[in-house]
Amino acid sequence: MECLIQTLAVAGHPSFRHAASSLGITVFERSTRAVRITGAGQQFVDGVADGVVPIELAAEAVGQIDRTNIL
């Protein structure tokens, strides 16, 4: 689920930094070795998780339809 949220956040912006700043909070902390979610970022993820579940289910359904059509 976090991957989907990250993808949606970054997709509409020219860089990771612009995507992170568009929310007005620091969502991730970056180092040369890792990217970690911040406390505020985790609160954001927790807050939007219920809304993302239907999107994930829809994506899975489309994937199943696509596989069915291929077979």
C-alpha positions in Angstrom: 0.0 0.0 0.0 2.8 2.4 0.8 4.3 1.8 -2.6 1.0 2.9 -4.3 0.9 6.0 -2.2 4.5 6.8 -3.0 4.0 6.2 -6.7 0.9 8.5 -6.8 2.7 11.2 -4.9 5.8 11.2 -7.1 4.0 10.7 -10.4 2.7 14.3 -10.7 5.9 16.0 -9.8 9.2 16.6 -11.5 11.3 15.2 -8.6 11.1 13.3 -5.4 11.8 16.5 -3.5 8.9 18.4 -5.1 6.5 15.5 -4.5 7.5 15.3 -0.8 7.1 19.1 -0.3 3.7 19.2 -2.0 2.0 17.8 1.1 3.5 20.5 3.3 5.1 17.9 5.6 8.3 15.9 5.5 7.1 12.4 4.5 10.4 10.7 4.0 14.0 11.2 5.2 16.6 10.4 2.6 20.2 9.4 3.2 22.8 8.0 0.8 21.8 4.5 1.9 18.1 4.6 2.6 14.7 6.3 2.4 12.7 6.1 5.7 9.2 7.3 6.4 8.9 10.0 9.1 6.4 10.0 11.9 4.3 12.6 10.0 4.6 10.5 6.9 3.4 7.4 8.8 0.4 9.4 10.1 -0.4 10.5 6.6 -0.2 6.9 5.3 -2.4 5.7 8.2 -4.9 8.4 7.4 -5.3 7.7 3.7 -5.0 3.9 4.0 -8.7 3.3 4.1 -9.1 5.3 0.9 -6.4 3.4 -0.9 -7.8 -0.1 -0.3 -10.6 0.3 -2.9 -8.0 1.5 -5.4 -5.8 -1.5 -4.7 -8.8 -3.8 -5.1 -9.7 -2.2 -8.4 -6.1 -2.5 -9.6 -6.2 -6.2 -8.7 -9.5 -6.7 -10.5 -8.2 -5.1 -13.6 -5.1 -7.3 -13.5 -7.3 -10.4 -13.2 -9.4 -9.3 -16.1 -6.3 -8.7 -18.2 -4.9 -12.2 -17.4 -8.3 -13.7 -18.2 -8.4 -12.0 -21.6 -4.9 -13.1 -22.4 -5.8 -16.8 -21.7 
